[in-house]
Amino acid sequence: MNKISTAVLLLATAAFATASRAEAPAAKPVHGEYKDWLTLSISHRLEKQLMRTILGNEVAIKAARAGNTKPWPDGSIIAKVGWKEKTHPNWPQAVVPGEFAGAEAMIKDSKKYAETGGWGFGHWEGNKLVMNDKEKSATCFACHAPMKDNDYVYTAPVLQ
Ligand code: HEC
């Protein structure tokens, strides 16, 4: 093989390697136990281009269906699971979930989390629920404080 054809072959191999890397699918996110929970509602944050589903564990769903959410009973867990929005590749008017953006949790335990309205704040790292320390929980709680009359919860359950 002469020098030129070797160079062409090398370039072609490099181009192929780059192309295969670019086409490799993003790593599949690992989800927590919330993936088996039922839907309370959905939300869409315009300024962050995020779409979310708000899910409840069994205690939370039972409470929502019974209208027993002021306050939510101890043992309730609400998950907010987010994705970056993207347009559907075959239908540009449709906005659908793109890249997974993370999952946050609020856990009701009126004794343990008395300082933050009875709610513990956390997030899932993969399938592991990690509770935030007091300092970080205080920032979550501060932004949920305007919803005091609704037991600090923004979401109104829509599937009952
Ligand atoms: C800047 C204000 C703000 C901060 C800070 C904030 N939240 Fe929220 N949170 C909201 C709003 C607004 C909603 C409802 C709309 C939505 O779904 O985003 C919400 C909804 C939620 C929900 C669904 C239940 C509900 O109240 O509707 C969970 C769970 C949640 N947040 C967890 C957290 C956690 C954990 C933190 C801290 C790491 C946090 N939030 C910090 C504003 C905030």
Boltz pocket constraint, residues with backbone or C-beta under 6 A from the ligand:
constraints:
  - pocket:
      binder: B
      contacts: [[A, 42], [A, 43], [A, 44], [A, 45], [A, 52], [A, 54], [A, 78], [A, 79], [A, 80], [A, 104], [A, 105], [A, 106], [A, 121], [A, 122], [A, 123], [A, 132], [A, 136], [A, 137], [A, 139], [A, 140], [A, 141], [A, 143], [A, 144], [A, 152], [A, 153], [A, 154], [A, 155], [A, 156]]
      max_distance: 6.0
